[in-house]
Amino acid sequence: MKQTRPLAERNLTGVTVPTTIAVVVVAVIATVVVATSAHAVEVKFQPVADGVYAHIGDKGPRSIENEGLNANIGLVVTPAGAVLIDSGATYRSARQIHEAVKKLTPQPVKWVINTGGQDHRWLGNGYFKEQGAEIIAHADARADMQARGGDHLAGLKATLQDRADGTAPTLPTHFVSGSDSRLDLGGVVFQLEHRNGAHTPGDMMVWLPQYSVLFTGDVVYVNRLLGVIPVSNTRNWLATFAVIETLDPKVIVPGHGDVTDLATARADTQAYLLALRAHMKKAVDDGVDMSTAVKSFDAQPFMRLQNAAELMPGNASRTYLELERE
């Protein structure tokens, strides 16, 4: 269903302190400031096309050092305002994303497009809503965000501690529906592609046909292994990947990993999903139990990917259960 919808803009005074104590206090304060700065996540957008940028997030797990921002973020600057692809994991990281945007353009952030329901895709929404941005997602993301937002935030607070302060699950202000939605801002076309979910139910890719650049969200992982989680659907994931092959983009900004091309996306995402599903389907059809199926999967071709050892067993078992249900 096509939609064309230009969206709305919218020192302790009075106390004598011995010199030695004062020096110690100043040194401690300085150490705290330096430590805080050293651990602050750096948001830096790199150009991928004229007016199109990507921040490449940490490829490892969420940590206090990366502030949960272990995913890629996109930025498109149009004559009518800036558009962000995803809002970050926390209120604080969203503010840091905004500061990085301001270094590139004086344009206000008019839209934020959430590409899915994982925390680093949308838990920064509250900050950008305060700035007056329209926040856009697919309708299939709503229930997932509502169901998992609280758990995501609790997990982030446990890891990030006070760096998660101010973060509250904030739903998008505008939901699109159907498989294909076409939006326009300042003459720049944003084509939103959804095929019933992938990593999460609301996974949606952002295609910029004028630039041949595709922001895939969590549909594509490169350099590191993808994660199959309880809300994932690997069959729909592969159907979504088929859209990428049809579009044949010059540049792919994956959800995780370096800016890439179609060949690498195939090798690091599609090939793994195809191999995993084929193995687990045969196991289910042959009556092989899940434990045996998981242990017998040939993971070696994909062990080159970061996080593979940690994620492989869970991915395999969840895919087996999915094939049982099909």
ChimeraX attribute file (.defattr): number of C-alpha atoms within 10 A of each C-alpha:
attribute: neighborCount
match mode: 1-to-1
recipient: residues
	/A:1	9
	/A:2	14
	/A:3	15
	/A:4	12
	/A:5	12
	/A:6	12
	/A:7	16
	/A:8	11
	/A:9	14
	/A:10	12
	/A:11	8
	/A:12	6
	/A:13	5
	/A:14	6
	/A:15	7
	/A:16	8
	/A:17	11
	/A:18	8
	/A:19	9
	/A:20	8
	/A:21	10
	/A:22	13
	/A:23	12
	/A:24	11
	/A:25	13
	/A:26	12
	/A:27	12
	/A:28	12
	/A:29	12
	/A:30	12
	/A:31	12
	/A:32	12
	/A:33	11
	/A:34	12
	/A:35	11
	/A:36	11
	/A:37	11
	/A:38	11
	/A:39	12
	/A:40	16
	/A:41	20
	/A:42	18
	/A:43	22
	/A:44	18
	/A:45	20
	/A:46	14
	/A:47	14
	/A:48	17
	/A:49	13
	/A:50	9
	/A:51	15
	/A:52	19
	/A:53	22
	/A:54	24
	/A:55	21
	/A:56	23
	/A:57	21
	/A:58	20
	/A:59	21
	/A:60	16
	/A:61	12
	/A:62	19
	/A:63	14
	/A:64	20
	/A:65	17
	/A:66	21
	/A:67	25
	/A:68	27
	/A:69	29
	/A:70	23
	/A:71	28
	/A:72	29
	/A:73	29
	/A:74	27
	/A:75	25
	/A:76	22
	/A:77	24
	/A:78	19
	/A:79	11
	/A:80	16
	/A:81	17
	/A:82	24
	/A:83	25
	/A:84	25
	/A:85	25
	/A:86	31
	/A:87	30
	/A:88	30
	/A:89	28
	/A:90	32
	/A:91	24
	/A:92	20
	/A:93	27
	/A:94	25
	/A:95	16
	/A:96	18
	/A:97	25
	/A:98	19
	/A:99	13
	/A:100	16
	/A:101	24
	/A:102	14
	/A:103	10
	/A:104	13
	/A:105	14
	/A:106	11
	/A:107	15
	/A:108	19
	/A:109	25
	/A:110	24
	/A:111	25
	/A:112	26
	/A:113	26
	/A:114	32
	/A:115	32
	/A:116	30
	/A:117	31
	/A:118	25
	/A:119	26
	/A:120	28
	/A:121	26
	/A:122	31
	/A:123	29
	/A:124	28
	/A:125	32
	/A:126	22
	/A:127	23
	/A:128	22
	/A:129	19
	/A:130	8
	/A:131	14
	/A:132	15
	/A:133	25
	/A:134	21
	/A:135	26
	/A:136	22
	/A:137	26
	/A:138	28
	/A:139	16
	/A:140	22
	/A:141	26
	/A:142	17
	/A:143	13
	/A:144	17
	/A:145	24
	/A:146	14
	/A:147	12
	/A:148	15
	/A:149	21
	/A:150	14
	/A:151	12
	/A:152	18
	/A:153	21
	/A:154	13
	/A:155	16
	/A:156	25
	/A:157	18
	/A:158	11
	/A:159	17
	/A:160	20
	/A:161	13
	/A:162	12
	/A:163	18
	/A:164	24
	/A:165	14
	/A:166	12
	/A:167	21
	/A:168	17
	/A:169	21
	/A:170	18
	/A:171	21
	/A:172	23
	/A:173	13
	/A:174	13
	/A:175	16
	/A:176	21
	/A:177	15
	/A:178	16
	/A:179	14
	/A:180	16
	/A:181	19
	/A:182	18
	/A:183	17
	/A:184	16
	/A:185	21
	/A:186	12
	/A:187	12
	/A:188	17
	/A:189	18
	/A:190	21
	/A:191	21
	/A:192	27
	/A:193	22
	/A:194	26
	/A:195	21
	/A:196	21
	/A:197	27
	/A:198	28
	/A:199	24
	/A:200	26
	/A:201	26
	/A:202	25
	/A:203	29
	/A:204	32
	/A:205	31
	/A:206	24
	/A:207	22
	/A:208	18
	/A:209	14
	/A:210	10
	/A:211	17
	/A:212	14
	/A:213	21
	/A:214	24
	/A:215	27
	/A:216	27
	/A:217	28
	/A:218	26
	/A:219	27
	/A:220	30
	/A:221	28
	/A:222	24
	/A:223	19
	/A:224	20
	/A:225	26
	/A:226	25
	/A:227	18
	/A:228	21
	/A:229	16
	/A:230	14
	/A:231	15
	/A:232	20
	/A:233	20
	/A:234	23
	/A:235	19
	/A:236	17
	/A:237	24
	/A:238	20
	/A:239	15
	/A:240	23
	/A:241	21
	/A:242	14
	/A:243	14
	/A:244	22
	/A:245	12
	/A:246	8
	/A:247	13
	/A:248	15
	/A:249	19
	/A:250	12
	/A:251	17
	/A:252	23
	/A:253	29
	/A:254	27
	/A:255	27
	/A:256	26
	/A:257	22
	/A:258	20
	/A:259	20
	/A:260	17
	/A:261	18
	/A:262	15
	/A:263	10
	/A:264	17
	/A:265	22
	/A:266	18
	/A:267	16
	/A:268	21
	/A:269	22
	/A:270	20
	/A:271	15
	/A:272	17
	/A:273	22
	/A:274	13
	/A:275	14
	/A:276	22
	/A:277	18
	/A:278	13
	/A:279	19
	/A:280	26
	/A:281	21
	/A:282	14
	/A:283	21
	/A:284	17
	/A:285	10
	/A:286	9
	/A:287	10
	/A:288	14
	/A:289	11
	/A:290	19
	/A:291	12
	/A:292	10
	/A:293	19
	/A:294	24
	/A:295	12
	/A:296	12
	/A:297	17
	/A:298	12
	/A:299	18
	/A:300	8
	/A:301	11
	/A:302	18
	/A:303	14
	/A:304	14
	/A:305	15
	/A:306	17
	/A:307	17
	/A:308	18
	/A:309	13
	/A:310	11
	/A:311	15
	/A:312	20
	/A:313	15
	/A:314	15
	/A:315	21
	/A:316	25
	/A:317	18
	/A:318	21
	/A:319	26
	/A:320	24
	/A:321	15
	/A:322	18
	/A:323	19
	/A:324	14
	/A:325	8
	/A:326	7
